[in-house]
Amino acid sequence: MNRRQALKNLGSGFGLLSLAHLLARTGLVREAGAAPGLHFPARAKRMVYLCLNGGPSHVDTFDPKPMLAKYDGQTVPESMKLENAKGILMKSPFRFQRHGQSGLEVSEIFPKLARLIDDCCVVRSMHGDSSGHGISLLQMNSGHLTAGHPSMGSWITYGLGSDNHNLPGFIVLCPGLPVMGAQLWTSGFLPAIHQGAHLRNRDELDPAKLIHYIQGARPDHQEQRRQLDLLSRLNRLDMSREGENAELETSIQSMELAFRMQTEALDAFDVRKESQATRDRYGDGYFSRGCLMARRLLERGVRVVQVFFGNRNPWDSHANIFDQRDLAALSDGPIASLIGDLKTLGLLEDTIVMVGGEFGRLPTRDGVYYGRGHNNRGFTVLLAGGGFRGGMAYGATDDFGFAAADKPVHMHDLHATLLHQLGLDHTKLTFRHSGRDFRLTDVGGKVVKEIVTGVG
């Protein structure tokens, strides 16, 4: 390449780079590697998933079972003829009461969320395909039972892009790692720009220390900008000679985003800027701060935020069901505060709030303990905002809570419905990989039209 050719290629690269940057910021073109956009008008623009990982007990929280009290300490009556229903039945030690105009019953361990139950759709007939934490978490987060598939948040940002040029479109908050770790927010075979950005929201309140890794060794932004521009020019030159490279393109985008994050991210994650009354209302635990950070991120245009309750399986109450009361005490205030704040800010209408774990728990004693085992055949998920019908319970488990019995909703159905509210057709949001078109809902899923408004 002679000097004239070099100048021509570099000059064209600068112009195209600047043009693409300006068009992307104005929304006239989509980010590289993104899907075509909405398939139909959306009811929601963003989503937050509050993952109570480990398996909250539906029969002790949002799915009351009077028959458990009647048959407490007994085996399942033969007349019920329930498949795989065995063991000693155990009633809930918690009282259920009706709340709101809807009269939905909520356990006493969620008093603050109960006051907002008219804003929630309680899906009581959820079911999945595995009773193992890891595999079930994979299915809830990626739609598949095996690792390596893109997560739900990645699919959503692939379909919709991001509303904030200076923050990732998909952010995950967890003080450490849940079971399966980063597989739960991976972009898989989608472009890497859609990977969930994991933040360990520990006790550190200073965002400069909390996310210190986005600061360069030399904090001189002008010097960083010159270095990044040089690297970008070299990458563009390589692509002009060797052809388009999707992985290189997403790497360029990731580096550009990391540079821009150095200013806005510090503000977004700084919960110290909230009033003391607000911070007290949310609480001071990992999950509490995660919910408060989630609200700040949603306000700033982050498309998807996922908040894990904690590391490993904190809701896995095999030994003592009273643990669920203690766990609810740590989650009730933050969840209610987030929903209430979004409603006050006018954001709940077009924000989906999803609350739930990877499965529920059995209505029987777990061996000799006063706890419950895993139950993927029937459990509950709460949905608020984003065009979901509030103040309603959809579907039901059997009289004891073993399995979804009326209007069952598979995880694929849940994913299809979530995408629908975001304006995405789950059968059309696909990505070709290894010779076939993949999607979040695999080869299943149907939109549960009864729980949403404005079905297209």
C-alpha positions as CSV (number, residue, x, y, z in Angstrom):
1,M,0.0,0.0,0.0
2,N,1.4,3.3,-1.0
3,R,1.0,6.6,0.8
4,R,-1.9,7.8,-1.4
5,Q,-3.8,4.5,-0.8
6,A,-3.2,4.7,3.0
7,L,-4.5,8.2,3.2
8,K,-7.6,7.3,1.2
9,N,-8.4,4.2,3.4
10,L,-7.8,6.1,6.6
11,G,-9.8,9.1,5.5
12,S,-12.7,7.0,4.5
13,G,-12.5,5.1,7.7
14,F,-12.7,8.3,9.8
15,G,-15.7,9.6,7.9
16,L,-17.6,6.4,8.1
17,L,-16.7,6.0,11.8
18,S,-18.0,9.5,12.6
19,L,-21.1,9.0,10.4
20,A,-22.0,5.7,12.1
21,H,-21.5,7.3,15.5
22,L,-23.8,10.2,14.8
23,L,-26.5,8.1,13.2
24,A,-26.5,5.6,16.0
25,R,-26.9,8.4,18.6
26,T,-29.8,9.9,16.6
27,G,-31.4,6.4,16.3
28,L,-31.4,6.5,12.4
29,V,-29.4,3.3,12.3
30,R,-29.1,0.4,14.7
31,E,-26.1,-0.8,16.5
32,A,-23.9,-3.2,14.7
33,G,-25.0,-6.8,15.3
34,A,-28.6,-5.8,16.3
35,A,-31.8,-7.2,15.0
36,P,-34.2,-5.1,12.8
37,G,-36.2,-3.8,15.7
38,L,-39.9,-3.9,16.8
39,H,-42.2,-6.4,15.2
40,F,-45.3,-4.5,16.4
41,P,-46.0,-1.6,18.8
42,A,-44.6,-2.2,22.3
43,R,-46.2,-1.8,25.7
44,A,-42.9,-1.8,27.5
45,K,-39.5,-0.3,26.8
46,R,-37.4,-1.8,29.5
47,M,-37.4,-4.7,32.0
48,V,-36.0,-5.5,35.5
49,Y,-35.9,-9.1,36.7
50,L,-35.6,-9.5,40.5
51,C,-34.3,-13.0,40.8
52,L,-35.0,-14.7,44.1
53,N,-32.6,-17.5,43.3
54,G,-32.8,-20.7,45.2
55,G,-36.6,-21.2,44.9
56,P,-39.1,-19.2,47.0
57,S,-42.0,-21.3,48.2
58,H,-45.2,-20.5,46.3
59,V,-47.4,-22.1,48.9
60,D,-45.9,-19.9,51.6
61,T,-46.0,-16.6,49.7
62,F,-48.5,-16.0,46.9
63,D,-50.4,-19.3,46.4
64,P,-52.5,-20.1,49.5
65,K,-53.6,-23.8,50.0
66,P,-56.3,-24.3,52.6
67,M,-56.1,-28.1,51.9
68,L,-52.6,-28.2,53.2
69,A,-53.9,-27.1,56.6
70,K,-56.7,-29.6,56.5
71,Y,-54.3,-32.5,55.7
72,D,-51.3,-31.3,57.6
73,G,-49.1,-34.2,58.7
74,Q,-50.8,-36.7,56.5
75,T,-50.0,-38.3,53.1
76,V,-51.8,-37.2,50.0
77,P,-55.4,-38.7,49.9
78,E,-55.7,-41.4,47.3
79,S,-58.8,-39.7,46.0
80,M,-56.7,-36.8,44.7
81,K,-54.9,-39.1,42.3
82,L,-52.0,-36.7,41.9
83,E,-49.0,-38.0,39.9
84,N,-45.8,-38.2,41.9
85,A,-47.5,-36.6,44.9
86,K,-45.9,-38.4,47.9
87,G,-44.5,-37.5,51.3
88,I,-46.0,-35.9,54.4
89,L,-48.0,-32.8,53.7
90,M,-47.0,-29.7,55.6
91,K,-49.2,-26.6,56.0
92,S,-47.8,-23.1,55.7
93,P,-46.9,-21.6,59.1
94,F,-47.8,-18.2,57.6
95,R,-51.2,-16.5,57.4
96,F,-52.7,-15.3,54.1
97,Q,-54.9,-12.2,53.9
98,R,-56.7,-10.5,51.1
99,H,-55.4,-7.2,49.9
100,G,-56.4,-4.3,47.6
101,Q,-59.5,-4.0,45.5
102,S,-58.6,-7.2,43.8
103,G,-58.7,-9.2,47.0
104,L,-55.7,-11.2,46.1
105,E,-54.3,-13.3,48.9
106,V,-50.8,-12.6,50.0
107,S,-48.7,-14.2,52.8
108,E,-48.1,-12.1,55.9
109,I,-44.3,-12.3,55.2
110,F,-44.8,-9.8,52.3
111,P,-46.8,-7.0,53.9
112,K,-45.3,-4.1,51.9
113,L,-45.6,-5.8,48.5
114,A,-49.2,-6.8,49.5
115,R,-50.2,-3.1,49.5
116,L,-49.2,-3.0,45.8
117,I,-50.8,-6.3,44.8
118,D,-53.3,-4.5,42.6
119,D,-50.4,-3.5,40.4
120,C,-49.2,-7.1,40.1
121,C,-50.2,-10.1,37.9
122,V,-49.7,-13.2,40.0
123,V,-49.0,-16.2,37.6
124,R,-49.6,-19.2,39.8
125,S,-49.3,-21.9,37.2
126,M,-45.6,-21.6,36.2
127,H,-43.6,-24.8,35.4
128,G,-40.2,-25.8,34.0
129,D,-38.3,-28.9,33.0
130,S,-35.7,-29.4,35.7
131,S,-35.7,-29.5,39.5
132,G,-31.9,-28.7,39.6
133,H,-30.9,-25.2,40.5
134,G,-28.3,-24.8,37.8
135,I,-30.3,-26.2,34.9
136,S,-33.5,-24.5,36.0
137,L,-31.7,-21.2,36.3
138,L,-30.3,-21.7,32.8
139,Q,-33.8,-22.3,31.4
140,M,-35.4,-19.3,33.2
141,N,-32.6,-17.1,32.0
142,S,-31.8,-18.4,28.5
143,G,-34.8,-20.7,27.6
144,H,-32.5,-23.7,27.3
145,L,-31.4,-26.5,29.6
146,T,-27.8,-26.4,28.4
147,A,-25.1,-23.7,28.8
148,G,-23.9,-21.5,25.9
149,H,-27.2,-20.0,24.8
150,P,-27.8,-16.3,24.9
151,S,-29.5,-15.0,28.0
152,M,-32.9,-13.3,28.0
153,G,-31.3,-9.9,28.6
154,S,-29.0,-10.4,25.6
155,W,-31.9,-11.4,23.3
156,I,-33.8,-8.2,24.4
157,T,-30.9,-5.9,23.8
158,Y,-30.2,-7.7,20.5
159,G,-33.7,-6.9,19.4
160,L,-34.0,-3.4,20.8
161,G,-30.6,-2.0,21.4
162,S,-30.0,0.5,24.2
163,D,-31.5,3.9,25.1
164,N,-28.3,5.1,26.7
165,H,-25.2,5.7,24.7
166,N,-22.9,5.7,27.7
167,L,-24.1,2.6,29.7
168,P,-24.5,-1.1,28.8
169,G,-27.9,-2.1,27.6
170,F,-27.9,-5.1,30.0
171,I,-26.6,-4.9,33.5
172,V,-26.5,-7.6,36.2
173,L,-26.2,-6.9,39.9
174,C,-25.1,-9.7,42.3
175,P,-22.6,-9.4,45.2
176,G,-20.8,-12.5,43.9
177,L,-21.9,-15.3,41.6
178,P,-25.1,-17.4,41.6
179,V,-25.1,-21.0,40.6
180,M,-23.9,-21.2,36.9
181,G,-22.4,-17.7,37.2
182,A,-21.9,-15.7,34.0
183,Q,-23.7,-18.4,32.0
184,L,-26.9,-16.7,33.2
185,W,-26.1,-13.4,31.5
186,T,-24.0,-14.5,28.6
187,S,-24.5,-13.3,25.0
188,G,-23.7,-16.8,23.8
189,F,-23.4,-16.7,20.0
190,L,-24.9,-13.2,19.7
191,P,-22.6,-10.3,19.2
192,A,-20.5,-9.7,22.4
193,I,-21.9,-6.2,22.8
194,H,-25.1,-7.8,24.2
195,Q,-23.3,-9.5,27.0
196,G,-24.6,-8.7,30.5
197,A,-22.3,-6.4,32.4
198,H,-21.9,-7.9,35.9
199,L,-21.4,-5.6,38.9
200,R,-20.6,-7.0,42.3
201,N,-22.9,-4.7,44.4
202,R,-21.2,-5.3,47.7
203,D,-20.9,-3.1,50.8
204,E,-18.7,-0.5,49.0
205,L,-20.8,2.6,48.4
206,D,-18.2,4.7,46.6
207,P,-18.8,3.9,42.8
208,A,-15.2,4.8,42.0
209,K,-14.2,1.8,44.1
210,L,-17.2,-0.3,43.3
211,I,-16.5,-0.2,39.6
212,H,-12.8,0.8,39.7
213,Y,-12.0,-1.5,36.8
214,I,-13.4,0.9,34.2
215,Q,-10.9,3.6,35.2
216,G,-7.7,3.5,33.2
217,A,-4.3,3.3,34.9
218,R,-3.8,6.9,33.8
219,P,-7.1,8.8,34.4
220,D,-6.2,11.4,31.7
221,H,-9.3,11.2,29.4
222,Q,-7.6,13.0,26.5
223,E,-4.7,10.5,26.5
224,Q,-7.2,7.5,26.7
225,R,-9.2,9.0,23.9
226,R,-6.1,9.3,21.7
227,Q,-5.1,5.7,22.5
228,L,-8.6,4.4,21.7
229,D,-8.8,6.4,18.5
230,L,-5.5,5.0,17.3
231,L,-6.6,1.4,18.1
232,S,-9.9,2.0,16.4
233,R,-8.1,3.3,13.2
234,L,-5.8,0.3,13.2
235,N,-8.9,-2.0,13.5
236,R,-10.7,-0.2,10.7
237,L,-7.7,-0.4,8.5
238,D,-7.5,-4.2,9.1
239,M,-11.2,-4.6,8.2
240,S,-10.7,-2.5,5.1
241,R,-8.0,-4.9,4.0
242,E,-9.3,-8.2,5.3
243,G,-13.1,-7.6,5.1
244,E,-15.8,-7.2,7.7
245,N,-15.2,-8.9,11.1
246,A,-18.2,-9.1,13.4
247,E,-16.1,-10.0,16.5
248,L,-13.7,-7.2,15.9
249,E,-16.6,-4.8,15.3
250,T,-18.2,-5.7,18.7
251,S,-14.8,-5.4,20.4
252,I,-14.5,-1.8,19.1
253,Q,-18.0,-1.0,20.4
254,S,-17.2,-2.6,23.8
255,M,-14.0,-0.5,24.2
256,E,-15.9,2.7,23.1
257,L,-18.6,1.9,25.7
258,A,-16.1,1.3,28.4
259,F,-14.5,4.7,27.8
260,R,-17.9,6.5,27.9
261,M,-18.9,4.6,31.0
262,Q,-16.1,6.3,33.0
263,T,-18.2,9.4,33.5
264,E,-21.9,8.4,33.5
265,A,-21.5,5.0,35.4
266,L,-20.1,6.7,38.4
267,D,-23.2,8.8,38.8
268,A,-25.7,6.0,38.0
269,F,-24.3,3.6,40.7
270,D,-23.9,6.3,43.3
271,V,-26.8,5.5,45.7
272,R,-25.4,8.1,48.1
273,K,-27.1,10.7,46.0
274,E,-30.4,9.4,47.1
275,S,-32.0,10.9,50.2
276,Q,-31.5,9.1,53.5
277,A,-35.3,8.5,53.7
278,T,-35.2,6.7,50.3
279,R,-32.2,4.6,51.2
280,D,-33.8,3.7,54.5
281,R,-37.0,2.7,52.6
282,Y,-35.1,0.3,50.3
283,G,-32.8,-1.0,53.1
284,D,-29.1,-1.6,53.4
285,G,-28.5,-5.2,52.2
286,Y,-27.1,-6.4,48.9
287,F,-30.5,-6.9,47.3
288,S,-31.8,-3.6,48.7
289,R,-29.0,-1.6,47.2
290,G,-29.4,-3.6,44.0
291,C,-33.0,-2.6,43.7
292,L,-32.2,1.0,44.3
293,M,-29.4,0.9,41.7
294,A,-31.8,-0.8,39.3
295,R,-34.2,2.1,39.6
296,R,-31.4,4.6,38.9
297,L,-30.3,2.5,35.9
298,L,-33.8,2.2,34.4
299,E,-34.2,6.0,34.8
300,R,-31.1,6.4,32.7
301,G,-32.2,4.3,29.8
302,V,-30.7,0.9,30.6
303,R,-32.8,-1.6,28.7
304,V,-32.5,-4.7,31.0
305,V,-31.5,-4.9,34.7
306,Q,-31.3,-8.1,36.6
307,V,-30.8,-8.2,40.4
308,F,-30.0,-11.5,42.0
309,F,-31.0,-11.8,45.7
310,G,-27.5,-13.1,46.5
311,N,-24.8,-15.7,45.8
312,R,-25.5,-19.4,45.4
313,N,-29.1,-20.4,46.4
314,P,-30.2,-18.2,49.3
315,W,-33.9,-19.2,49.0
316,D,-33.1,-22.9,49.1
317,S,-35.0,-23.7,52.3
318,H,-34.6,-27.4,52.8
319,A,-34.1,-27.5,56.5
320,N,-36.5,-24.8,57.8
321,I,-39.3,-23.2,56.1
322,F,-39.2,-20.3,58.5
323,D,-36.1,-19.2,56.6
324,Q,-38.5,-17.9,54.0
325,R,-39.9,-15.4,56.5
326,D,-36.4,-14.0,57.1
327,L,-35.6,-13.9,53.4
328,A,-38.9,-12.1,52.7
329,A,-38.1,-9.5,55.3
330,L,-35.0,-8.7,53.3
331,S,-36.8,-8.5,49.9
332,D,-40.3,-7.2,50.7
333,G,-39.2,-3.5,51.2
334,P,-36.9,-3.3,48.2
335,I,-39.3,-4.9,45.8
336,A,-42.2,-2.7,47.0
337,S,-40.0,0.4,46.9
338,L,-38.9,-0.2,43.4
339,I,-42.4,-0.8,42.1
340,G,-43.7,2.2,44.0
341,D,-41.0,4.5,42.8
342,L,-41.4,3.4,39.2
343,K,-45.1,4.1,39.5
344,T,-44.5,7.5,41.0
345,L,-42.0,8.4,38.3
346,G,-44.4,7.4,35.6
347,L,-42.1,4.6,34.5
348,L,-44.0,1.5,35.6
349,E,-46.4,1.8,32.7
350,D,-43.7,0.9,30.2
351,T,-41.3,-1.0,32.5
352,I,-41.8,-4.7,33.2
353,V,-40.9,-5.8,36.7
354,M,-40.6,-9.6,37.1
355,V,-40.2,-11.2,40.5
356,G,-39.5,-14.9,41.1
357,G,-37.0,-17.7,41.3
358,E,-36.1,-20.7,39.1
359,F,-38.8,-22.9,40.7
360,G,-41.0,-23.3,43.7
361,R,-41.0,-25.8,46.6
362,L,-43.0,-28.9,47.4
363,P,-45.9,-28.8,49.8
364,T,-44.4,-31.7,51.8
365,R,-41.7,-32.0,54.5
366,D,-38.2,-32.5,53.1
367,G,-37.4,-35.7,54.9
368,V,-37.2,-35.3,58.6
369,Y,-36.7,-31.5,58.3
370,Y,-39.3,-28.7,58.6
371,G,-38.4,-27.5,55.2
372,R,-39.4,-28.1,51.6
373,G,-37.7,-29.6,48.5
374,H,-37.5,-28.3,45.0
375,N,-40.6,-28.1,42.8
376,N,-40.3,-27.2,39.1
377,R,-43.8,-28.6,38.2
378,G,-45.7,-25.7,39.8
379,F,-44.6,-22.3,41.1
380,T,-45.4,-18.6,41.1
381,V,-44.0,-15.5,39.3
382,L,-45.1,-11.9,39.8
383,L,-45.3,-9.4,36.9
384,A,-45.9,-5.7,37.3
385,G,-46.1,-2.8,34.8
386,G,-45.3,-3.1,31.1
387,G,-48.9,-3.7,30.1
388,F,-49.5,-6.7,32.4
389,R,-52.9,-6.8,34.0
390,G,-52.6,-5.9,37.6
391,G,-54.7,-7.3,40.5
392,M,-55.2,-10.7,38.9
393,A,-54.2,-14.2,39.6
394,Y,-53.7,-16.4,36.5
395,G,-53.8,-20.2,36.5
396,A,-53.5,-22.4,39.5
397,T,-51.7,-25.3,40.9
398,D,-53.6,-28.3,42.3
399,D,-55.2,-28.2,45.8
400,F,-51.9,-28.9,47.5
401,G,-49.5,-27.0,45.2
402,F,-47.6,-30.0,43.6
403,A,-48.1,-29.0,40.0
404,A,-49.7,-26.5,37.6
405,A,-53.2,-27.7,37.1
406,D,-55.2,-24.9,35.5
407,K,-53.8,-22.8,32.6
408,P,-50.2,-24.0,32.9
409,V,-47.6,-21.5,31.8
410,H,-44.2,-22.9,30.7
411,M,-41.0,-20.9,30.9
412,H,-41.1,-20.6,27.1
413,D,-44.6,-19.1,27.4
414,L,-43.4,-16.6,29.9
415,H,-40.5,-15.6,27.7
416,A,-42.8,-15.3,24.6
417,T,-45.1,-13.0,26.6
418,L,-42.3,-10.8,27.9
419,L,-40.9,-10.3,24.4
420,H,-44.4,-9.6,23.1
421,Q,-44.8,-6.7,25.6
422,L,-41.5,-5.4,24.4
423,G,-42.7,-5.4,20.8
424,L,-40.8,-8.5,19.8
425,D,-42.3,-11.6,18.2
426,H,-40.5,-14.6,19.8
427,T,-40.7,-16.6,16.6
428,K,-39.1,-13.9,14.5
429,L,-36.3,-12.8,17.0
430,T,-33.8,-15.3,15.7
431,F,-30.1,-15.6,15.1
432,R,-28.5,-18.1,12.7
433,H,-25.8,-20.2,14.3
434,S,-24.2,-23.6,13.4
435,G,-26.6,-24.0,10.5
436,R,-29.9,-23.3,12.2
437,D,-32.0,-20.3,13.5
438,F,-32.0,-20.1,17.3
439,R,-34.4,-18.2,19.5
440,L,-35.0,-17.5,23.2
441,T,-38.1,-19.8,23.2
442,D,-36.3,-22.7,21.4
443,V,-39.2,-24.4,19.4
444,G,-42.0,-23.7,21.9
445,G,-43.7,-20.9,23.6
446,K,-47.0,-19.0,23.2
447,V,-48.1,-15.6,24.3
448,V,-50.3,-15.7,27.3
449,K,-52.9,-13.1,26.0
450,E,-55.1,-13.2,29.1
451,I,-52.6,-11.5,31.3
452,V,-51.6,-8.6,29.0
453,T,-53.3,-5.6,27.5
454,G,-53.0,-4.4,24.0
455,V,-52.3,-7.7,22.4
456,G,-51.1,-7.2,18.8
